[in-house]
Every structure is written in C-alpha cells, then in structure tokens.
C-alpha cells in the first residue's frame, strides 16, 4: 500500500533505510501512519516514452535536493541532513521513472518491481 501521496520521511535504523508516511496528505488524501523498508528511490519524469533507468548516486543526490527539507539557516543541522542524503543515495539504488500521461506506465512499473 501507499504511505503517502505527497512526501515521506526517511530514517536510518541500524544499517538500513525505511520510509514512513506523514500526517499531511496531498490531493489524494493518503497519509498512513506506518513505515516500510526502502529498497529504491524513484524520481518521476514526464517523457515521451515509458521507461525505468538506473541513475548513479551523484545524479540521485542532485535530484533529491529540490524535494528535501533542508534547514539552510542552521549550519549544524544542514550539514547532518546533507550527509544523511549522501549516505542514502550511496546505499539505496535510484532510478528515473519516465512516463507518458496515461495508464501505460503501470505495466512498466509492475514489471520493474517484479524484477
């Protein structure tokens, strides 16, 4: 099931990462109070084709920054958040999920997840 239709919180416990729902839903109203192991990060990209492409840690970090809440005004916390993001993209594989408007991406996504 879905944890959220907007943003999630990512935590590291022991040596693994997990994603958690937040109490603030997006337009679809999905906000689950639970977590799940994080086995990959997908960055959505509108495209003229439906495809999944693996991306490296540097590109994943660059794409993660605009959607991460970073307290730029607090140098100590900012540094911890940036180091966490660097560790996250080094440990968890990242992908670009390119898609055309329509339902065709569902099949591509299901095949990707089935692996």
C-alpha positions as CSV (number, residue, x, y, z in Angstrom):
1,X,0.0,0.0,0.0
2,X,0.9,3.6,-0.3
3,X,2.4,5.5,2.6
4,X,1.6,9.0,1.3
5,X,0.6,10.7,-1.9
6,X,2.9,13.6,-1.2
7,X,6.1,13.4,0.9
8,X,7.5,10.7,3.1
9,X,10.1,10.7,5.9
10,X,13.2,8.6,5.5
11,X,15.0,7.2,8.6
12,X,18.1,5.1,9.0
13,X,17.8,2.4,11.7
14,X,20.8,0.2,12.2
15,X,22.2,-0.3,8.7
16,X,19.0,0.1,6.7
17,X,16.7,2.8,5.5
18,X,12.9,2.9,5.8
19,X,10.3,5.3,4.5
20,X,7.4,6.5,6.7
21,X,4.1,8.2,6.0
22,X,3.4,11.6,7.4
23,X,0.2,13.1,8.8
24,X,0.0,15.6,5.9
25,X,-1.7,14.1,2.8
26,X,-1.6,15.5,-0.7
27,X,-4.5,15.8,-3.1
28,X,-5.4,12.1,-2.9
29,X,-5.7,12.2,0.9
30,X,-3.2,9.3,1.6
31,X,-1.4,9.6,4.9
32,X,-0.6,6.2,6.5
33,X,1.0,6.1,10.0
34,X,3.4,3.2,9.2
35,X,6.7,2.5,7.6
36,X,8.3,0.2,5.1
37,X,11.9,-0.8,4.1
38,X,13.3,1.5,1.4
39,X,14.7,-0.7,-1.4
40,X,14.9,2.0,-4.1
41,X,14.2,5.6,-4.9
42,X,12.2,6.6,-8.0
43,X,12.4,10.1,-9.5
44,X,9.4,10.8,-11.7
45,X,9.9,12.4,-15.1
46,X,7.3,13.2,-17.7
47,X,8.6,11.9,-21.1
48,X,7.5,10.7,-24.5
49,X,8.3,7.1,-23.5
50,X,7.6,4.8,-20.6
51,X,10.9,3.6,-19.1
52,X,12.9,2.9,-16.0
53,X,16.6,4.0,-16.0
54,X,19.1,3.4,-13.2
55,X,20.9,6.6,-12.1
56,X,24.1,7.0,-10.1
57,X,24.5,8.4,-6.6
58,X,25.6,11.9,-7.8
59,X,22.6,12.4,-10.0
60,X,20.3,11.0,-7.3
61,X,21.7,13.4,-4.8
62,X,21.2,16.3,-7.2
63,X,17.6,15.3,-7.9
64,X,16.9,14.7,-4.2
65,X,17.9,18.2,-3.1
66,X,14.9,20.1,-4.5
67,X,12.5,17.8,-2.7
68,X,14.3,17.6,0.6
69,X,13.5,19.8,3.5
70,X,17.0,21.3,4.3
71,X,17.3,23.9,7.1
72,X,19.8,26.1,5.2
73,X,19.8,28.6,8.1
74,X,21.1,26.1,10.6
75,X,24.6,25.1,9.6
76,X,24.9,22.2,12.0
77,X,21.6,20.6,11.1
78,X,22.0,21.4,7.4
79,X,25.3,19.5,7.4
80,X,23.7,16.5,9.1
81,X,20.9,16.5,6.6
82,X,23.3,16.7,3.6
83,X,25.4,13.9,5.0
84,X,22.3,11.8,5.5
85,X,21.2,12.4,1.9
86,X,24.7,11.5,0.7
87,X,24.6,8.2,2.7
88,X,21.1,7.5,1.5
89,X,21.9,7.7,-2.2
90,X,25.1,5.8,-1.7
91,X,23.3,2.9,0.0
92,X,19.9,2.8,-1.8
93,X,19.7,2.4,-5.6
94,X,18.0,5.2,-7.5
95,X,16.0,5.2,-10.8
96,X,14.3,7.6,-13.1
97,X,10.8,6.5,-13.9
98,X,10.0,8.2,-17.2
99,X,6.3,8.1,-18.3
100,X,3.8,9.4,-20.7
101,X,0.4,10.6,-19.5
102,X,-1.9,7.6,-19.3
103,X,-2.1,4.1,-17.8
104,X,0.8,2.5,-19.8
105,X,3.4,3.3,-17.1
106,X,1.6,0.9,-14.8
107,X,2.7,-2.1,-16.7
108,X,6.3,-0.8,-16.9
109,X,6.3,-0.1,-13.2
110,X,4.8,-3.6,-12.3
111,X,7.5,-5.3,-14.5
112,X,10.2,-3.2,-12.8
113,X,9.1,-4.1,-9.3
114,X,8.7,-7.8,-10.2
115,X,12.3,-7.5,-11.3
